[in-house]
Amino acid sequence: MRSILKTIINKRKDGVKLPIAVHLYFVFIFVILSIGGIAVLFFNQLIVKYIEEQCNTRIDNAIASCKILADKTSRYSPLSYNYSPEFFNELAQSTEVSNNANLLVIYKEDDEYKRLWPENLDTANLSGKSENRIINLLSKNKYDFNTKDAIALKTNNESIFFRITNVSYVIYGDVIDTDIYLVFYVNTASYTAFTRELNDALLKIVFISILCAAIICIIISFPLIISIYKMSRFAKRIAKGNFEQYNDMVISREMQDLSDNMNYMAKKLEENDREQKIFFQNVSHELRTPLMSIQGYAEGLKYGIFEEEEKQNATEVILDECNRLSGMVENLLAISKMDLAKRCNYTVTKTQLNLYELINHEIENIRGTMMHSNKNLIQNIDVGNKFIYANENDILRMLDNIFSNCIRYADKNIFFNSTIEVDNVLFQIYDDGKGLSDEIQSKLFTRFAKGDDGKHGIGLSLVKAVAEEHKGSVKAYNKEGFGACFEIRIPCYEAETQLSDRNKRE
């Protein structure tokens, strides 16, 4: 299943790539067609309902007018409607009836309906066709003549709404005992024509809108395409190592944000590139110095330049320089590991560490160096039964580098305090030396920044990297009455059960 999905994704990646203008145009067309289709359906439904209401109203008005006219021309009593050919002719000439609906008089004979009035039916005109359809429909179907709603007879292009009433037919005062029916009908041909014209108008509007959408897409997308093209060229310049800022105007806020972010990226890449070059230059210089010293003393020993009493000194120098190189390489590897971890390309292995045991381990590590340097260590350890979640080697290397710096600059004493501050352990290491100068204090934790007696300038930058990797912080200042003071804060925990939760979160 995964291979099938991967194949589909790869095909999509290798598929046809459409320009932004085409995407916008398709969106516009989809929106326009959707709106146009909804409008046509909505208006057609609205018009159909309107036609039905109008036809019912016109037929009701025609029936009411017919009854009023029948009351006026009644020969017997006002309550009896008397219909005769003369009355129908008079009724056909009445504008109250003819303006609302057409009239057809039919009668039933042998289960079939036949026309009684008008006597002459012209089947070539619209009225004649409508009357024939009504008669044929009534002959084939049974309808409730007492209904108050008009009956709709629908054909392909039009509809006929009609209502039927049963009346007594009178000829010269004699009532004929037969089923006579008045049919009032309205042909919707005019309404249908209007609906057709409205639909044609909507289609023309949709077509014109599609043409306008093409123009709008070109107007909208052209500046966007130009901006993206410039951003693409800017990205290619960055890939080639040209980090010059992009200052051209862009069309939208989003493109401006992209431009600003790419400028920020270019600035950071330029800084990283410059730092990397300086880093390699400094590393080369720092490595060359002890190597040249080792090479010189080794060649002196090889060719017997040194006297017997000088050979021991030369050997010690070579060993010291080798140790210096070893420490520098280890620090370089450690700080490189921290950089990778910071960029999420490497995971630092961390475990639960008991603070008291960790601090005692560090004190044992530096005790020999302190004695060899003829310096005193004054310590104050008050961490209780606390734990930290950390990499033991990194924490020890961090403390080693600070102690090495203090040993180098201390006159006689080095102070080491370990206390708990809320949820952090505070390592405070300071000496009784001359302290930090203003010049070096501002760049103390940058790479290859070193004082007058410094070695390679990597140790303190590693201290900062390790502290930040462990969600902590480091700062340095001159302690009043003493020398340089370093304070490191690392999150700590009360019990191992809490550390289990910490492991899950990490």
Disulfide bonds with the S-S distance in Angstrom:
none
